[in-house]
Amino acid sequence: MAPSPTSMWLPVGHRLVLAAFALLVAVSWWHPRWPAEQALHHSLTVVAVAALLWAQHRLRLPLSSFVLLVVFLALHTIAARWIYSYVPYDEWVAALTGRSLSERFGWQRNNFDRLVHFGYGLLLAPVLVRLWRERGVPRGRAWLRAAELVLATGALYELFEWAIALTLAPGAAEAYNGQQGDMWDAHADMALALLGALLGGAVAVLRPARHHPNG
């Protein structure tokens, strides 16, 4: 039997990863605590998944790149469940180690949003570097391009959050933005995304460039 058109641009491994992500999203909606705010966060998830499928169809991403992008969406999904500001990672770590991260490092805020922004750069940059290197872009230039794109898109997202803050009620805006009273929240988010991109891109440029058949 000839392969279907879908299986040609979305191989079995990619479909399994996407199915696992869909299951995570479904579980995250079990008895939601803040359904309206969670839905608002997932409006971007819908856009991101559509962009991922478009990129997969056009670029035939290898499985490793596809997994990196879905891992970022998974982090966002976990954060959206608790509207970023209330992810109970302290409770999770304390249950395993007996001590919370906030106690260990003296944190005064919930920092899961920082992890997601750092993960954005760390996970996206290797994908971008690989794509550019496969097209003959030199290593250093591919690394800088990836960092620039992560920083630019991160800044666009912060502008989007600013627009949300101007149009929504103050309580809803705070729930979406998750600033937690930090006036430098946008700057810290962009800096961490850039740091993640520099690190992730550096790892990617050290790997030998190669063309992939599918995965």
N, C-alpha and C positions, 0 to 999 in steps of 0.2 A: 504493500500500500504506500502510495506517495505521501510524503509528509505534508501536513496542512500548512497554509501560509503563515499562520500564527506561530507554529512550532519552529519555523525557520528563523524568525527574529526574536522569539522568546522560548529558548530551549527549556528542557525539563528542569534543570537545576535552577534557572531563573524563576520558573513558575512555582517551584517548591518554596523558594525564599519569599516570593510574593504572597503565597498562601499562608506561610507562617506569620508574616506581617499582618495580613488581614485578620488572622486569628487573634493576634495581640490587640489590634484595634477593637475587635468585638468584645474581648474580655475587659478592655479598659472602660467599656460602656456598661459594665455590670453595676447596677445601683450607683449611678454617677452622683457625686456630691454637689457639683456645680454644673448642671447640664447645659445651661445657656452659655456659660463661659467656655466650657469644654468644646461645645459645638463651634464657637467662634474661633478657637484655636485650630480646630480640625478643618475649617474652611481653607486654611493654608495647606493642610495635609492633602486635600483633594487636588489642589493646584500642583503640589509637589509630585504626587503620584502620576498625574497626567503628564507632567514634564518628564518624569523618569521614563514612562512608557514611550513617549515621543522620542526621547534620546536613544532608548534601546532600539526602537524601530529604525532610526536613521543611522546610528553609529555602531550598532551591534556590540554593545559593551561586553567585555569578558565577565565571567561570573564573579571574579574577585572585585571588580569595580562596582558591579551591581550590588554585591553584598555590602560594601562600604556605604553606599548611598542609602540602602534600606536600614542599616544600623543607625544612621543619623535619624531617619524617620521614626525608628523605634524609640530612640531617646526622646524625640519630640512628643511621641504618643504617650510615653510614661509621664512626661512633664505636663502634658495637657490634661491628663486624668486629675492631677492635683493643681491645676492652673499655675504651674511653675513654682509659685511661692510656698506651697505646702507639701512638696514631695517628702514623704517621711523617711528619708535616707538615714537620718540619725537613729530612728527606731530600728531600722534594718541592720545597721552596723552594730548597734548596741546589743541586739539579740544574738549576733554572731561573736562579738568580741568582749561585750560587757562594758564598753565605753563608747560614747558618741563621738563623731568627728568634730562637732562643734566644741565639745569639751576639750578635745585633744589639741585643736588648733586655735581656740579662742574666737571662733566665728560668732558674729552677732546677727547674721541673716541666713536665710536658706539659700545655699549656693548651687542648687541643681541647675538653675538657669545659666550659671557660669560654665558648668560642664557642657551643656548643650551648645553654647556658642563656641567654646573651645573645640568641641567635637565637630562642629560645622566645618571649621578650617582644617582640622586634622584628617577628616574623612573625605572631604571634597577635593582637597589639593592633590592627593595622589592620583585621583581619577583624571583630573585636568592635565597633570604632568604627563601621564601615560598617553593620553590622547594626542597632546602636542608632540611628544617625542616620536610617536608612531608616524607623525606627519613630517618628520625631519627637523623639527625645531630643536636647537641646541639645548643642552641640559640646563645651563644657567638661565637662559631666556625662558624656558618652559617653567622653571621654578618661580621666577619673578612674575610671569604672567598669571600663574595660579594664585600667588599671594595677592596680586593686584585685583584679580576678579573676586576673590573672597572678601577683601576689604571693601570693594565697591558695592557688592551685593549686600554685605553686612550693613553698610551705611544706608543703603536704600531701605533695608528692613527697619532700621532705627527711625528713618523718616516716616515709614508707614506707621510705626508705633506712635510717633508724635501726632500723626493725623488722627489716629484712633483716640488719643488722649483729648484732642480738640473737639471731636464729634460726639463721643460717648459721655454719659454721666460720669462724674468723678469716680464713683465706686466701681463702675464697670471698667473704666479706663485703667484704674489701678489693678484690678483683677486680671486684666489682659496683659498689661505691660510688666507687672511683677517687679516694679522698681524697689518696693519695700523701703521707701523713704530715702533711697540713695540718689542724690542729685547727679552723681557721676556714673550712673548705671549704664547709659548708652556708650560712654567712653570705655568703660571696663569691658563691656560685651564685644565691642569692635576690636579692642586690643587683644582679647583672648582668642577671638576668631583669627586674627592675623598671626598670633603666636602659633596657634594650631596649624595654620596653613604653612608657615615657615618650617615647622618641624615635620609635618606630613609630607610636604613637598621635598624636603631634604632627603627623607628616606626613599622617596620615589625616584629621585634623580640618581641615587646610588645604585639602583637596580638596572641591569642591562635592558635596553629597549628591545622589544620583540613584538612581532605581529602574532595575533592569536586567531585560531580558527573559529572558536565560539566561546570558550571558557577559560 
